[in-house]
Amino acid sequence: MVAGAALFALFVVSYLVSVRSAQGQRLDSATNNFLHNHIGSPIDTVLGEIARDVGPVLAFVVVGPFAIVAAARRRWWALVATTIVAVAPVIAWLLRRSGPDRPDFGVSLPSNNTYPSTHAALIASACVATVFLWPSRPPQVVLVVAAGAAGLGALGNVVSYAHLPSDVLGSLLLVAGATAIAMAISGWRRRVIVDSTNTFDEVPSSVGVDEYGERDSEARRWWSSEGER
């Protein structure tokens, strides 16, 4: 809970600095220009299509089956965690639409509010949901791929001229805060470790009994009868 509150506080601070201050707007503009100058065609086009078109659709295609499997296995705590994280894109959409216009400090930036990015929040939350819904303890490669996909989704929204760097940073902070809250409420980390431990502990014991239990019992009876003779 504390981690979630801290991340939400950073989300607010990021908004106040990058949107409501002149220095923050200049830094945002400089970062935006740097990315556009160093990421050109066709990479910017591909990243933009992934972030704006393919990513959101693919998110539902990937998360949907995992959610169905989790429900079938009655992993309700994983579904609770996923539901909490799924609220983040909705909050991002509401904040972006209801936020006041950007103050004019003479920096060449859009006058309307664009903080945070809904698309970046949607892709990031889908990546987190996939990790939450993974049937077993997620391997490292799943965590790396999920983090990379969230990062590419954020970058694609910038290089496609849809959002500023501060917008996608806010989205990532928002999703990270929701993730921390979801883990605290659902106990996801503890439950995944316990489930994985039980799975590994149960398999060898059952195999050992099936393969050797009967023969060990027969051997003990044979040696016992030899001693009595």
Number of C-alpha atoms within 10 A of each C-alpha: 15 11 15 21 14 14 23 19 15 16 22 14 14 19 19 12 16 23 24 18 15 16 14 17 24 18 16 21 18 13 15 18 14 11 15 16 10 10 13 11 11 9 13 21 15 14 24 24 16 20 29 20 12 13 25 19 13 14 18 14 11 14 20 16 13 20 22 13 14 19 15 10 10 11 15 15 20 26 20 17 25 26 15 20 29 21 16 25 24 14 17 25 19 13 17 19 15 10 14 14 15 18 17 15 13 9 15 10 16 13 12 13 17 24 27 31 27 25 25 33 34 29 31 32 30 28 22 23 27 23 21 29 27 18 16 13 18 15 10 9 9 15 15 11 12 21 15 14 19 24 18 20 26 30 22 27 26 25 27 19 12 15 23 27 24 27 28 26 21 26 28 26 23 28 31 23 24 28 26 20 21 23 22 17 14 18 14 18 12 11 15 18 13 12 13 13 12 11 12 10 11 10 10 11 10 11 11 11 12 11 10 10 12 11 12 12 10 11 11 11 12 11 11 11 10 9 8 6 6
